[in-house]
């Protein structure tokens, strides 16, 4: 019994796969950039936990334009920066502010509610934290370079 070798090359499927991979890669790069600019992206369930509202209310806030909407790979996200700003606002309507313990519990629940796309980027703040770390490292390098240049200048005299 012989096995038939199947190839997708004559059908052009490989070209479609390559194009699809490139499109997804571009979209993930855009998502990473948005995560850096917005200090992270949250799905609606995570945002609802942090705001102490329902996921329907988060969708309503997006429709009303009070939260920015980000769509990547067929999923919808909102800005972590806007969620934090909204938490700081003294909103008179709705529920009273959450006690600190309950807020920490909600933040932990939100941390475990990642979807697979967020996890590929290191969580809802992965790229933002990497950028902060890189900036701190560059600042330390510049300070060290300045110090050693001063030391070299003293030694030359």
Secondary structure, DSSP 4 states (H G I P E B T S, - for coil): --PPP--STTTTHHHHHHHHHHHHHHHHHHHHHHHHHTT-EEEHHHHHHHHTS-HHHHHHHHHTTSS-EEEETTEEEEEHHHHHHHHHS---SSSPPPPHHHHHHHHHHHHT---HHHHHTTSTTHHHHHHHHHHHHHHHHHHHHHHHHHHHHHHH-
